[in-house]
Each structure stands twice: as C-alpha cells, then as structure tokens.
Amino acid sequence: MNTHLNLLPTQFSRRLVVRRSLLLWSVIWVVTCTSSVCVGYQKFVSLRAAQRELERQTEKCAPLKVLQQENEQLAIRIDELRKKQYLLGELEDLYDPLQMVGLVSRSATNVSSQLRIENLTFERTETTSIAGTDQDQDDSKLPTIRLILNGAATSDMAVSSFIVSLRDIGCFDVVELKSSSEAEVASRLPREFVVECVL
C-alpha cells in the first residue's frame, strides 16, 4: 500500500527522471574517462622510463659493439694473412730453384742435341697486385720470379721448339724470347739466344 501521493505533473516527473539519469551517466562517464586517462598516463610514464633505460643501456654497450666490429675485422684480416702465407709457402715449394732446373732440363729434352743451356739466372721481385693505401699495397705485394736462360742452339727452329716446351709445362705465366743472334765464336751451335720465363 502506497504511503505517499505524487502530486507532481507527469511531464515534470519525466524531466526529473531524465535529468537524474543524465547526471548519473555523466558522473559515470567522467569517472571512466578520468580512470582511463590516469591508466594511460601511467603506461606512458612507464614506457618513457623503459625507453630511457634502453637508451642508457645502448650507450653503455656502444663500446662493446665497436670492439666486436674491430674483432670481426681483425679476424677477417688474420684469415686473409693466413691464406696469403699459405699461398706464399706453396709458391716457395713450387718454385724451388732445383725444381726449376729440372723443368728446364725436361723442356730441353726434345731438342737436347740441338740446344744447350749455358747460363740460368733467377731474379725475385715483388709486385703490387692492386692499388690502394700504403698498407694495402704492402699487403698485396706478391713475389714475381724471373728465370733468364742464356744458351746456344743450332737454329731458330730449335729455340722455338724449346720455348713451346716451356710454355706447355704450365708453370710459367710468360715465356718470351728476348734475343736470338749469331754466335760471336764459330761452333757447332751457331745461334745464341736469351729466353725469359716469368712465374
């Protein structure tokens, strides 16, 4: 049983209800927005702090990164030097003077009765393979060996056959006839020649 009587007009009562509802929802919306802003600001502050910490740690690690890069470059450099040292060792073994004499003798076998080696000279020099800084030029220097053969032959044909045999060996980069002329002293081998072989 109702204990009170509502004497307010119906339209006015509806306005009061609507106003009360709007006020209530406004309070809820303001509280919700405020809470969201506070939470978002806390997240933003946390992220900024984490970013600053990451930047500090990155600055601390910068010398380590530089050191790591230097170590990698040094490792590459050491590997190149080892390969170069190994190559030089192979060159020294391959171009042993006694071995060169053996190769020349073997090349002269086909024309042994028509040709004679009278003098054999080794010249070892260093050449720069690529241009660059002074340090790069020092590192890119490779040994160049020149083998100069002085001898006598019965004819230019015998000298040509000897040069072809030297080229067929495959050890020489260049085999070149420097000179071929009449011998100053009459002998069984009237032609004098000079052949240069480059390793």
C-alpha positions, 0 to 999 in steps of 0.5 A: 500500500502506497504511503505517499501521493505524487502530486507532481505533473507527469511531464515534470516527473519525466524531466526529473527522471531524465535529468537524474539519469543524465547526471548519473551517466555523466558522473559515470562517464567522467569517472571512466574517462578520468580512470582511463586517462590516469591508466594511460598516463601511467603506461606512458610514464612507464614506457618513457622510463623503459625507453630511457633505460634502453637508451642508457643501456645502448650507450653503455654497450656502444663500446662493446659493439665497436670492439666486436666490429674491430674483432670481426675485422681483425679476424677477417684480416688474420684469415686473409694473412693466413691464406696469403702465407699459405699461398706464399709457402706453396709458391716457395715449394713450387718454385724451388730453384732445383725444381726449376732446373729440372723443368728446364732440363725436361723442356730441353729434352726434345731438342737436347742435341740441338740446344744447350743451356749455358747460363740460368739466372733467377731474379725475385721481385715483388709486385703490387697486385692492386692499388690502394693505401700504403698498407694495402699495397704492402699487403698485396705485394706478391713475389714475381720470379724471373728465370733468364736462360742464356744458351746456344742452339743450332737454329731458330727452329730449335729455340722455338721448339724449346720455348713451346716446351716451356710454355706447355709445362704450365708453370710459367705465366710468360715465356718470351724470347728476348734475343736470338743472334749469331754466335760471336765464336764459330761452333757447332751451335751457331745461334745464341739466344736469351729466353725469359720465363716469368712465374 
